[in-house]
């Protein structure tokens, strides 16, 4: 039997993409939410407050502010800032470690860390290995803890990986071999699974949930967008050299390695039965083919 959480749920990172999805899911369950923010006057923080979210001002380098913000909460979810340089990787580990230590000091009954797929081993991806370090610190803390490990966001197909329309054809390009499946999850479902764990609606077997909502090769991803648009589609695998930095290159190498090993999609759906596959995400977001590409 699951023990339902009482008390406010604290969220660090609530003004970001993943944290915002966690807040959305918690509010859908009518939970009380306390957002740990650096600037309570920012537009995003004020928008949370307008929805009934309590704001607690914190500084990652001020342990007392973190501990005070976590006092009396029923659970705590945190995700660390995405690192884009080795210096930021070191800062990410410092922030994650400080949050775990504050949770210990405050006696938080359950902590959920939003980590990344593959953080159970050293991957050679600096901003993935940083999360492995935080996971290790969390395990050693003695806290009751769960870890959710997200794969690539489906939302990337609305931004950096968006398909183009070229001469009446949907074209998708990624630096990923065409015979390797990309593991992915919608941000919405990251939030829903995390909220279910925080509220005691579900439990993570072994303390970990690998967040995989779908896994498809590049040609099948392109075909899904083509089917939605009612147009032919093709996929072009790009070399890693198109990526802007070594961190991104290491990340896509890891995507390619992870894609060699099929995932079990049932654990996520056992927690959130409505977890979207890519075709469902495409429909749910109302994606339509772009109209401004050359030759379209």
N, C-alpha and C positions, 0 to 999 in steps of 0.2 A: 504494500500500500504506500502511495506517495504522501509525503507530508506537505501540505499546502503552506506556502510561506506567508507569514504575517509581517507587517511593518513595511516601510517604504523600501523600494529597490533602488539602489544607487547605480548610476551609470556614468562612467568616465569615457568621454568621447561622444557624448550625446548630440553634439552639434555637427558631427561628421556623418558620412554615408551609412556605415554599419551601425554606429551608435544610434543614429536617428531611426533606423529600422527597428532596433531593439525597443526604443521608446514607443514607437508606433504600436508594436505588438503588445507591450505592457499596458498601454492605455486602452487598447482593444479589450483587454481582460479586466479593465477598470482597476488596475493596480495603482498604488501611489508610487510616484517616481521622483527621485531626487537626482538632478543632474549636477555633476561636479564640473564646474566651468572656470576658466581663467578670467573671463570678462563677462560679468552678468549683464552688461549694457550692450553687448554686441547684438546685431539684428537677429542672429540665430538663437541666442540665449533668450532674448525677449520673446521670440516666437514660441519657444518652449514654455515660458512662463505663462503666456496667453492661453496655453492649452491646459493649464493646471499643474505643470511640472514645477516642483520646488527647486530653486537654484541654490547651490552651495559653492561659494567662491574658494578656490584652492590654488596653490602653487606647487608644482611637482617638486621643487627644491625646498619646500617648507613642510616637513613631516607632520608638524602639529596641525596644520590646516587640513591635511589629508585625513588624519585620524579623527579630527572633530567632525568632518563631513561624513564619515562613515559610522559615527556613533548611532546606535539603536536601529540600524537598518536591518531588514530581513534578508537581504542578499545584495551582492555587488557584482556588476559586470564591467569589465574594462577591455579596451583595445588600445594598443599603443600607436603613436603617430607613424605613418608610413615613412620609411627612411629612403632618401634618394642619394645619400653619400655615406662614406664610411664614418664620418664624424656624426652624422645623424643616426647611424646604427648604434654607436656607442651611447648616444643620448637616449635612444629608444630603450636600451637595456636599463639605463639608470632610472628612467621613468617607471618602467614595469616593475623593477625591483622595489622602488619606493612605494608603489601602490600595494604590492603584496605585503610589505612590512607594515604599512598603515592598517591594512585589513587584519593582520595579526594583532596589532596593538588595540584595535577597536573591537576585537572579538566577533568579527563578521561570521555569521553561521554558514554561509555558502558563497563561494566566489566562482564566477564563470569568466574564463579568459578567452577572448576571441583571437585565436592564433591563426596559423596558416597550414595548409596541407603540406605534409612532409617534415614538419617540425619535430617529429619523433626521432629524427636522425640528422646528422650533420650533412647538409646538402651542398655546401659550397656557395650557396646564395646568401650573401651577408645579411640582407633584411629578412631572410627566413631563419637563418641560424640565430639571429638575435632573439627571435621568438622561442627557439629551442632553449636558450639560456633562461628566459623568463619562465617557461614551463618548468624547467628544472628547479628554479628558485621557489616556484609555487608548490611543487611536490614536496620539497624539503621544509616548507613552512609549517606543516601540520594542519593547515586549514582543510576543511571539506571543500573540495574544488572539482570543477568540471572544466574541460577544455573543448571548444569547438574549433575545428580546423577548416577554414574556408578554402575552397578552390577558386579558380578564376571567376570573376563576376560576369554574369550575363550582361550586366549593364555596360560592360566595355564595348559591346556591339552597338551601343548608342553613342559612342564617343570615339575612343582611340582605334577601335577595331571595326568601325562602322563600314558595312558593305557600300560599294558605289554602284552607280548605274552607268554603264558604258555601252553605247550603241544598242540599246534595248536589251541589255543583259546585266543581271546582277553579278557583280564581281566581288569576291572576298579574298583578301590577301592577309596572310599572317606569316611570321617567321617560325613556322612549324611544319614538319614533313607531312605530306598529304595522307600518309598511311597511319598517322599517330592520332589517337583520340585526345581531345582537350576535355579535361574534367572541369565542370562549371556548376555554379549555383547562383540563384537570384539573391540580391541583397535583401529583398523582402523575406525570403525564407531563412536567411541567416538570422534575421530579427525574430522570426516566429519560433525557430528552434531554441534560440537563446532564451527567449522569454519563457518558454515551456519549462526549461531546466531551472530557471531562476524562481519560478512560481511553484515548483514542486509538482507540476502537472506530468512531467516525464523525468526519467533519469538517464544518464549517459552510461551505457554499459562499459565497465572498465574506466569510467571517468572521462571518456573521450568520444566525440562524435565527429567523424570525417564528413564534411558537408559537400556531398556530391549530388546534385540534382539531375545531372545528365552528363554524358560523355560521348562526344561525336568527333569524327574526323573532319578536317577542313572541307572536303567535298560535301559531306552530309550537312554541315552547318550552312554552307552556301545554298544547298538545295532547300533547306528549311526556309531561308529568306526568299528564295525564288518562288517557292510554293505559295508563300504569303502574298507576294507581289503578282503572281500569275505570269511570271517571266522565266526564261531560261537562266541558269546560273552556272558559274564556274568558280573554281578555287585556284589560286596561285600561291604556292609555297615560296616564301621569300628567304634570302639568306639572313643570318643573324647580324650581318654587317649593317643592315638598315637600321638597327636599333641605336639609340642615341648614346648609351653609356654601358659600362661593364655590368652594372647591377641588372639592367634589363636583359642583357645577353645571358647572364647566369640564370635569371628567372626562366627564360624561355627554354634554356637547356634542361632545366628541372621539369618544366611542363612536358617536354618531349620524353624525358626519362619516366616520369610518372604515368604518362599515357600508355606505356608498354604493359602496364599491369592493370587489368580491369578492376573496377570498384564494385562493391555491393551497394546498390542504391536503396536497399530496404531499411537500413537503420534510420536514415533521415525521414523516410516516409512513415516509419512507425511512430515517430514523434510528431511530424507535421504531414498528415496524409495528403494535403493539398499542395505539397512541394511541386513546383513547376519544372517541367522539362523545357528545352529550348523553344519548341513550337508553341507551348502554352505561354511562355514569357513573351514571345513575339506577338501573340494575339493580345495578351493582357496589356501590353504597353501601347497597343495601337500602332505598331511600327508600319510605316509605309515606305515604299521605295523613294530614294532621293530624286529630285527633279532638276538639280542644277549641275549634273555632271556633263562633261563635254560629250557630244555625240548622242545625248539622250533625246 
